[in-house]
Amino acid sequence: MSKIEVSLDGNVLIIEKKAARKSADYIEKIPIELLEYGKKYKSHLKASSDLDKNKLLFIQKIDKPAQYDEIEDTDEEYVEDVIFVYSNDKSIMYSYCNIKKAYTSLVKLKYKIINFSLNKKRIKTTICAYLINKYNLELGEERFYIDNQLYTECKLSEYPLKISKIKALRKKNFFKFKFPMNDILSDESTINGPVRFTIDIDGNEIDYKIGKKEKRIKNKKYYYNPIKAIYVKDYAVHIRRNLSGAFVLVKRLKEPIENTFKFKILESKLVSYIFYYLSKIMKCFRRKKINVFYEKYTSKVEEGAYDLFLLFQEHNYAKNYFIITKESDDYEKIKDVKGVLKKYSLKYYWVMYNADNCIATEAPLHLSIIRSNNGILRKNLTDKKFIFLQHGITYLKCHGSNSAYIKNREAAPDYMICGSEKEKDVIVDMLKLDEEQVINTGLPIFSKIKHEHINNNTEDYITIMMTWKPYEEHLYNFEESETYKNTIEICDMLKKYIDKEKIIIISHPKAFELISNTDLKESLWDQPISKALEKTKLLITDYSSVCYNSFYQGAGVIFYQPDLEFYEAENGKLIPSDEEYIGKRAYNMSELEDIIKDTIIDKKINLNKVRTKEFEKRYLTINEFTDGKNINRIYEKLKELEIV
C-alpha cells in the first residue's frame, strides 16, 4: 500500500509517494523561496490510499525568509509562520502562511450572530455556530472571549462537511453568552479586545474572530464607528468592527468632560442627529469651504498647523478655524485670535459638523475624544477630506498593521505632506496611497525650528525620549513596561558622566506620574516637547521620529533599541536600512555606555563623535528642505488643489 510522506530539507519541501514501485514522478521538491506567501498550491502527486485522504500530512513552524519581511497582513496580529501539507480528497495541497491561517483553512467555523446586546448590567449575545472538521484534527479546549482575557467555555458540534441552515437549526447549535458588566470593567485587558472563539487544535490556540459585514456600508472606514455604546460608572464602553468586520469591545476610562451636563446634551443622539442632517442641508447653500486646523489632542500650537491656519486667515478664500482645548497651556495665548475655537463649545460642534476639510498634524479623531462613544460625530469626521500635515517624519517606525493611516482605515488621509522623495516612496508603499496624494513640500514643523543652531559650544543637555509601545497600552502597572524600565536604566547610567541637572526626560503621560515619585522627578520635562528639543545637544531615543527634529537643529542622536526584535515582530520592520540611520545604534546597556563614554568627556558632549558628515549626508536624503519655507510651500500647494 502506498503512503504519502512529507519532509523539510533546509528550505526545500519534499513530498514523496512511498510505494513498491519507484518512480521519479513519485517525488516533488519545492524550494520555499519560490512560494508566494499565503497562496495554496496543488502537487502533481495524488493520494491513492484512503489513509492519506482528507488528512493533515505535515505542518512545521519556520522562520520567515528575508524576502517576506515586508509583508503585512493588516487584519491580523503577528503570528508564527508554517509550511503545511494536506490532502483534500485525492489532491495534495501545500502552502506557506501563518499558523492561524493554516489551521483555520482546515477547521472552519460557521456561525451566524442572532443578536448582540449591550447594557449597563451585561453584554449578551446569541450565536448559531458549528465546526467543519473534514480532516478530523484533534480539538481540545474551546472558549468564547468577549475581550483579550474574559471568556466562557463552550463545546461546538463538529461535522465533516457544511450542513444546511435547517439542519443547523434542528441540531440546536445555539449558544447564549452573558458577561456581567462588572466583570468586564474589572478585567485588566486591552482597551481594544477582539470578540472571538478560541479553539485548541493540535495543542495550538487558534483564534476565530467573529463579526458581521454590512453590504450597505460601502466604505470600511465606517466599521470603526461604534455600533452599540454605553457609559457605565467611570467607563465608556462600545462595540465596533475592525477592517474585516470582526467585533471589537472597546472600554476606557471616561474623560472629565463626559461627566458634564453640557457634554451629555450636545453629544446626545438627538442633538447629534440634528447637527448631522442640518449640516448636510447647509452645505448645499454655502459658497465658502470651511477648514478646521488642530494639533495633537487639540492641545498644542507647536507642530505648524496653527501657523498654517494663520496664513490661511490672511486670505479670504475660505472660513478657517483652529480648535484648541481650554486646558491647553496655549489656550490663553491665542483664545482671542479670530477663528480660534474652544473645544466642546456650542460653535465647536456646529463647525465640526459643517467643516469640509481637516488640515492637521494628527488624525481627525483628535478633534473629539479618542475612542469616542459618539458614532454620529465619528462618522461625520470620517466623511471629511483629511490633509495630514504630519508631526514627524515617516522614516523610522513602520506604519503597518497597527497604523490608522493605511488606505481605507479610519484616519486614511486624502493628502499627506512629506519631506523628501525617499519619504514619499515609503508612504506610498506602506499606506497604499497614490503618489498624487503625497505632497513633497517639507513638514510644517520645520518652518518653526531653527536649522543647526546647536553646536559644540551649546550647553550640554541630554534628552531621553523613549517611544510608546502599542502592546504596552493595557498595562495598568506601568512600572512593568519596557518604556519605563529603559528610561530609568538610561538615566541612572548617564548620571555617571554628566550632571543630573543636564538630563531631560520626556515621558509618556502614563509614565509621568510614576517617574514623578522617583529621584528622577527633577529631570521630567513638563513643557512643550519643542522647547526641550531647542536645548537638546544629544538625544537618546529608540524609535521616535523626534530624532529628525533634533538632528535638524544640530543635535546628535543615539538610538537605543534593546527590544528591537520583539518591537519589529509586533509593529513591523523599521524603515531605515543600517546605512540610513542618522546616529549610532546600541542594542544593550553596555553598548550604549561605550558610546556615551566616548562622547562625553569631563561632562562635555563632543558632537563630532555622534554627528558625523556621513550622518548629515544621510539626513538630507530623508528631509530635503532646510530653508524654513515649508508652510508657504504647503499653502501654495493646497491652493493649487483648491482646498484653500
N, C-alpha and C positions, 0 to 999 in steps of 0.2 A: 504494500500500500504506500502511495506517495505521501510526502509531507512537505509543507512549506516552512522553510527556516529563514530567519532574518537576523542579520548581524550588522555591526558597525565597525569598520576597519579604518580608524582615523577619521577622515572626513568623507569616507566613501560608504554609502549604504548598499548592503549586499542582500538581495532577495534570491533565494535558491530553492528549486524544487528537487527534493531528495526522492529518488526513485531507483528501481533496479537498473533501468537503462540510463546511461549517462549521455548527456547531450549538451552542446554549447548553448542551445536555446533554453536550457533549464536554469540558467543563471543570469541575473541582471545586476550590473554595478552602476550606481548613480552617485556622482560627485555632488555633495551637498551644496557647494557654492554655485551650482548651476540651477538650483531650485529657487523659484520665486516664493518669497516668504508669504505664507498663508494660503497658497494655491494647492489644490488637490490634484494628484497625478494618478494615472492608471498604468500599472505594469503590464507588459506583454504576457506575463505568466498568469495562469489560471489556477484556482483551487479546484482540484478534481475529487478530493475526498470530503465527505460530509464533516469530518472532524476539523477541517480547515475553513469551512464555510461560515460566514457571519461570525467572525471571531477577531478579537484584537490580537494580532500576531506579534507586535513589537512596539514598545514605547520606551524612549530613553531621553533623559534630560541632556541638553547640550549647550555649550557656550555659543553665543551668537557671533558669527564671523564678522570681521570688520566692516564688510560692505553693507551690513544690515544695521549698523549703529544709528543711522539717521532715520530709520523707520519709526514713525509714531502712530500709534493707534489712539485716536483722540477720544475714543469711547471707553477705553479700558485702562486700568492701572497697570504698572509694570508687573509682569509675572514671568516665570521661567519658561524657556523655550524647549521644545522637544521635537524629535523625529518620531513619527508613529506610522505603523503599517497595519492595515486591517483588511479583511475580506468582506466585500459586500456581495453576498451570494457567491458566485464564482470569481468575480473580479477582485484583483488585488490592488488596493489603493494605498497611496502613501503621501505624506505631507510634512512640511516643516513649518511649525507655528508655535504659539504659546500653549502651555499645558491646559489652560482653561478651554481654549477653542478646540483642542483635540478631544477632550472628554465630553464637551457639550455637543460635539458633532456625532458622538457615539451614543450618548444617553441624552435624549431630548425631553425637555419639559414642555408639555402642552397645558395651557391654562387660559382661563377667562376670569377677569375680575368682575364679580357680580355687583359689589358695592364697596365703597371706601369712605368711611365717615370719620370726622374729627370733631370732638367737642371737649369741654373743659374737664370731663371725667375720664375719657378714654379715647384711644384710636381703635377703630374696629373695621375689619374687612372680611368679606366672604369671597372665597375663590374656589372655582372648579378647576382641579388640576390632576394630572397623572403623568407618568413617565413612560417613554418608549425606550425599552432596553433590548433592542434587537440583538445585541452582541453578548447578552447575558453576563454583563460585568457584575462584579460583586459590589453591592451597595451597602454602606454602613449607616451611620447616624444621619438623620435628616432633620433640618431645622428651618424655621421661618423667622427671619430677622426683620425688625422694624427700623433698626439703625445698625451701627457697627457692632454693638455689643448685646443689645436686648433681643432675646429670642424666645420662642416656644418650640418644643419638639413636636414632630409630626411624622407620619408614615404615608407616603404616596403609593398608590397602586401602580404596578408595572405591567406593561403589555409589550408584546414583540413588535406590533405594528400600530399605526394610528387607528383609533376607533371612531365610530360615528358619534355625532353630538348626542343623538338619542341614547346610544349605549353609555356614553359618559354620564348622562343624567340618570339613567337607570341604575348604573353601578354606584350612584351616590358618591361621586368623587368630590364631595364638597367639604371645605374646611372653613371654620369660623375662628378667626384670630382676634383676640382682645388684649390690649395693652393699657393698663391703668396709666393715666397721665402723670401721676406721682412717680411711677417707676421711670417713665421717660425723662422727666425733669431731673431726677436724681442720678440718672445714668451718665457717668462721666465719659461720654462718647464724643465723636467728632461733631462739629456743627452740621455738616452735610453727611447724613447717614443713608446709604442705599437700602431700599426695601428689596428683600431677596429671599430665595430659598438657598440653603447651603446643603450639599449632599456629599457625603464621603464616598468617593469612588476609588477603589483600589488603594485606599489609605491616603488619598489626596482630597482636601476640602475644595470643592468646586462650587463657585457661586453662579446662581441663575437669577439675574436681576429681572424684576417684573415691573410692568407698567402698562401704558396704554397710548398708542399713537392716535393722533387725531387728523383725519383727512381734511377737515375744514381749516386746520391750522397750516397754512401754506409755508410760512417761514418758521423754521425750527428755533429761531431766536426766542419766540414766544413760549417755548417749552419751559424756559427758566422762570416764567411768571408763576406766582402761587396759584394753585387750583383750589386749595382749601387752606384757610388761615384762621388763627385764633390767638388771643392773648390769655395766658394763664399765669396767675401770680406775677412773678417778676420776669416772665419769659414771653417771647414771641415765638410761635410755632407755626410752621406751614408745610404743606406738601407741594412739591414742584416736580417737574420732569427734568431729565438730563437730555442731551442731544439725541440719544437713541430712543427717547420716550419712556425710559425707566423712571420709576418713582424714587424721589429722594426726600427724606424727612429733614427739615431744617429747624434747628432750635438755637436760640441765642438769648442772652440777657437783654431786656428792654433798655432802650436809651431813655434818659431822663425826660426828654421832650415828649415821649409816647405816653407819659402819665398825665400830661396836661389836658385840661378840658378843651382848649382851643385846637390842639392837635387832633383829638378824638373827633371833633366836629368836622374840621377841614379835610380829614382823611377818611371820613366815613364813606360807606359805599354810595349813599345817596348824593352827597356833595361831590364826590369824585366823578360819578357818572354825569352830573350836571356840568362840571368843568369840562369833562372829556368831550361831550357832544356839543356843547356850546362853542368850544374852541374849533370844532370841525366846521361849524356854520360861519364863525367869524373869519376863518382863513379864506373863505370864498369872496369876501368883500375887502380884504386888506391888501393894500398896494405894496407896502414895505415889508421886507422879511424881518423876522425877529431872531437875533442871535443871543445865546447865553454863553458866558465865559465863566470859568471857575478853575480852581486848582485842587490839589489833594484834599479830600474830605470837606471841600468848600471852606477850608480854614487857613489858606495861605495866600500870599501875594508875592511869592519869591521864585516862581518857576517860569515866568514870562507871559502867562496867559493874561494877567492883569495889564501888563504893558501893551500887549497886542490890543486889548479892549480899549485902552486909552487912545491908541492910534485910530481904531475904528470910529471912536467918538468924535474925532476931529472932522469926520466927513458925514454926509447926510444921506448915505445910501440905504441904511437900514436902522432899525431900532436895536440898540445894543445894551445888554445888562450883564453886570458882574455879580455873581451870587457868592455871599460870604456869611458864615455863621456868626452870630453875636458873640459867641465865646472865643472867637479868634483874637489873638493879640493885636492883629492888624485892623480889626473892625473899626475901632475909634478913629484910626488914622484916615480911613477912606470912606466912612459912612455918609459923608456929605457930598461926595463926588457924584455928579449926575450919572444915573444908570446903575449905581451900586444898590443892590437889593439884599435885605436881611433875609436869611433862610428861614422858612416856615411862616413868614408874614403872609397876609392875605394876597398882596400883589405878587409875592413869590409864586404862589400856586397858580395864579392867573397867567403869569408869564411862562411857567413850566409847561402848562397845557397848550399854550399858543405858540411857543417857540418853534422855529423851523430848523435851526442848526445849533448843535452843541460844539463849541470850539474850546478845547480844554486839554490839560495835561494828564487827565485821568478819565476813566470810563464814565458814561452818563449816570451810572448808578450812584456815583458820589454826589449827585445832586439831591438825592434822597437819603434815606437810611440804608446802609449796606444790608442786603438781605431783608429788605422791607416786606411787610405783610400786605402792602397795598398793590395788588395786581393790576389795578386800573392805571395808577400812576406809572408803574413799571412798564406797562405796555406802551403808554404814551411816550416815555423816554426812549424806548426801543425803536419807535417809529421815526424818530428824528434823524436827520443827517448828522453824522458824528465826524468831526475833523479832529483827529488825535495829534496834538502837538508834541506829545511825549515829554516826560520829565527827566528822562535819562536816555543815553544812547543804548540802542538794542544791539549790543555786540558782545554780550557776555553770557547771560543766562538764556537757556533755551525756552522759547515760547512754544511749548509742546502741549501735551495732554492736559496740563493744568492751566493753560492760558485762556482767558476770557476774550482775547482779541482775535482768535482764529476766525476765518470766514464762516459765517452762519452762527457764530456764538453770540451771546448777548451783547458783548462790547465790541463786536467787529466794526472797525472804522470804515467810513466811506472814503476818507482820505487820511493819509498818515504822513507826518513830517519826518524826514531823516536828515542825517548829516554827511552822508557820503554815498557814492555809488556802491561801495562794498556793503555798507549797511542796508542799502536799498535791496540788493540781491538777497541778503539774509531775510529781510522782512517778507519779500515776495515768496521765498521758499518756505519759510516757517508758517506764515499766517495765511498763505494761499491767496493773497491779494493779487490783483492785476498790477502790472508795472505802472500803469497810468494813475493808479490810486496812491502811489508813493511819491511824495514830493521832496526833492533834494534841495533844500534851502538852508539847512543848518537849523538846529533846535533853538527855540526862543530863549531858553535859559542861558545860552552862551552869548546873548546880547546884553546880559545883566552882570556878567562877571568879567573881571579884568584878565587879560591874557598875559601869562607869565610874569606876574608881579611878585611872585615868591622866588627867592634865590638863596644862596648860601649865607647871606647876611641877615636873612629874615630870622625872627625869633623862633626858637626850636620847640614847636608844638607837634606832638604826635596824636593823631586821631585814630581810635579803634571803632570801626563800624562793621559789625557782622550782620549779614542779611537774615531776614526772617524765613524760616523753612515752613512751607505749607503743611508738611507732615508732622509738625510740632504744634499745630494750631489747637489740637484738642487737649493739650497738657494744661491741667488746672494748677499743678505744682510746677511752675516754670523753672524751678531750680534743677529739674531733671533734664531740661533742654540742652542740646549741644550749643545753641546760641549763647545761652547764659554761661555755661561752663567754659567755653572758649574765650569769652570776653574776660572773665575773671583770671584765667590762666595767663593770657597775654599781658594783662595789666600787671600782674604780680612779677612777671619776668622783666617787663620794661623798667620797673622801679629800681632795678639793679644798675641801669645805665643812664637814667635821666630822672630829674626831679619829678616827684609825684604831681606837682602843680602844673607840669607841662604836658600831662596826659589828659586827653579829652575822650570821653566815652559817649558815643551817640548810640543810644539804646532804643530797641523796640519798646513800645508802650508797655507790653506785658512784663518786660524785664526791668523797667524803670523803677518801679516800687521796690522790687527785691534788691536791686543794687543800691537803692537809697538807704537800705538798712545794713549796708556793709561799710567797711572803712574806705570804700571807693566812691562814696557818695559825693565827695567834693569834685570828683572828676566827671560826674554826669553833666551832660550838656542839656539845658532846658530852654534854649532859644532856637530860632530857625536854623536848620542844618546849613544853609548857605553861609551864615555868619561864622560857623565853626570852620568851614572849608576855606574861608577867606584868610584864616590864620594858620591853617594846617600846612606844615612843611613836609610831614611824612604821614601817609595814610596806610593803615593796615586793614584790609578787608578780605572777604572770601569770594563773594560773587556779586558784589554791589556795583551798579553802573556809576555810582558817585566817583569811582576811580577815574573816570574820564573827565568829570568836572574838576576834580582836584588836580589832575595832571595838567589840564588846560591852564590852570593858574600858576603852574610852575613847581608843584609839589612832586615828591617821589612816591611811588606806590609799591607796596609789598602785598602779595596775595598769599593768605594763609588758608590752606584747603585740606585739613586733616581728614575730612569726611567726603572727599571728592568722589570716591567710587559709589558710596551709598547715595550721595546727592544726585549724581548723574543717573543712577538707576531709578530714582523716584521722579526726577524732573526732566530728564533728557540730557544728552551730551552738551557740554558747554560749547559755545560758538567758536572762540578763538583757537587757532592751532597753537602749538608750542612756540612757533615763530612769530606769533601776532600779539603776544602779551606785552603790555607796556610797563612791566615791572617784574622783579624777581618773584619766584614762587617757592613756598615752603609747604611740606606735607606733614610735618610733625614739629613739636616744640623745639627740639634740638636744632633742626634746620633753620627755624625762624630765629632762634637765638644767635646762631652763627652769622646770619645776615645782619642782625642788629648790632652784634659785637663789632662787625667790620664797618658798619655805617656810623655808629655813634662813638666818638672818641672824646673823652673828657666832657661828657654831657653836651656835645656839639654834634649836630647832624651834618654829615658830609653828603650833600645831594649828588655829587659826582659818582657816588657808589651805587645809587639806586635810580638815577635819572641819566641814562646814557644817550649818546647821539642816536644809537640804534633804536632805543625805546621811543625817542622823539620822532624818528622817521616812521616807525610803525603807527604811531598815534595819528599822524596826518593822513594816513590811508583810511582811518576809521572815522575821524572828524576833520573834514576838509576845510571848514570855514573858521577863520580866526580874526576877521575884520570887525566883529561886533555888529554887523548889519543884518543878522538873521531875521529879526522881527520885520524889518522893512521888506525883505525878500518874501516872507510868508504873506504879508499883506498884499503885495502886488500879485502874487500867485493866486490867492483867494479871490482877488478882484477879477482876474482873468477867468476864473471858474464861475463867476457871478454869484459867489457865496456872500461877498461883502454887501 
